[in-house]
Amino acid sequence: MFASANRTPGDPLEDLRRWWESSVTWVEGHWLQIVIAIGAGLLIYALLSMVRRVALKRAQAAPGEFTLTDIVGRVIHKTKSVVLAIIAIRAVAGYAQPPAVMLDIIRLVFTVAVVLQVAIWAREIVLGLIQRRAAEGHNETLHNAMGIIRLLISVALFAVAAIVILDNMGVNVTGLVAGLGIGGIAIGLAAQGIFSDLFASLSIIFDRPFRVGETIKYDESIATVEKIGLKSTHLRSVNGELLVISNTNLLSKEITNYAHLDRRRVQFGIGVIYQTTPEMLRALPALLEEQVKAEGHEFIRSSFLGFGDSSLNFELVADILSADYGEVIAARTAIGIRLFEEMTRAGYDFAYPTQTTFTAAPDGTMILPYAESVTMKTQKPLKE
């Protein structure tokens, strides 16, 4: 009675004593339910552990690395035994009718464990999918970037997990979310260039507009991709220069990838002289088509383009059914030589720029070229 009268409100020792007394009372009054709950909890834990063990063995027995089965195995491997025990306790806690304080503690521990476990699962799934993508493309850049990618993913997922846990504990997380948002914006603005190139690099790796060893056209340059880095991409131009371009600038331009072509189109501009007869002009498109097909390539079109300053202009368009640029160059050369040979044999003359100069006297009479004299035409030869 004396101790009760002199007890200080909120005394931790007194609270602990009262909690102990209530716990003893609960055990004495519900010992049978507690025993049954403990047995059921152990059974649930054993079943969950067996399922995890069987699933892990099946996943590890599957052939191949970074496959979907391998990723599932990694996720199962990261499932903690403590989490399984907490799940089992939470499943049977209600049957034993524990005190409200104990039940609240069990619920809190269960929430923290499950949220953290889900964050670990999500991290392993995301990292597994990224590594699978890297393994498919044998991408050295992505392998080198896995450290920073793991850090960014871990920070993001566990930050979300911490917010969920605090929210379930009754903490007002509105200010925390706003603070994290402002801090993220500040960090993003401070490292805008770095993150911009990093995300551009990841975009190149995952979207694969080009790969190492492929020939592309960037802006006005044609080059071969030598290396895709976290900040920049190295290109080797056809003239031999090394072009180092930031990933952000590289993706901001139109890129033409020549690696996936199954054909290449070549064009010829042909000019013949104005003295060519109409019959020869009408026969020329068929002659051009015949030469392309004779070389084994696909004819597209041949037509009259217009009247030039010194020539009558035709065009020839054909497709070379090859992705190898060297073969395309050789085929274009063969077609050009064959066209010249056959057109020359058929009597066509190729036009080239020509000019004729006329000189006249002040009265307009033509002096040069010499006009044929009328008197000389009518003059009779002298008799001997």
Secondary structure, 3 states (H helix, E strand, C coil): CHHHHCCCCCCHHHHHHHHHHHHHHHHHHCHHHHHHHHHHHHHHHHHHHHHHHHHHHHHHHCCCCCCHHHHHHHHHHCCCHHHHHHHHHHHHHCCCCCCHHHHHHHHHHHHHHHHHHHHHHHHHHHHHHHHHHHHHHCCHHHHHHHHHHHHHHHHHHHHHHHHHHHHHCCCCCHHHHHHHHHHHHHHHHHCHHHHHHHHHHHHHHHHCCCCCCCEEEECCEEEEEEEECCCEEEEEECCCCEEEEEHHHHHCCCEEECCCCCCEEEEEEEEECCCCCHHHHHHHHHHHHHHHHHCCCEEEEEEEEEECCCCEEEEEEEEECCCCHHHHHHHHHHHHHHHHHHHHHCCCCECCCCCCCCEECCCCCEEECCCCCHHHHHCCCCCC
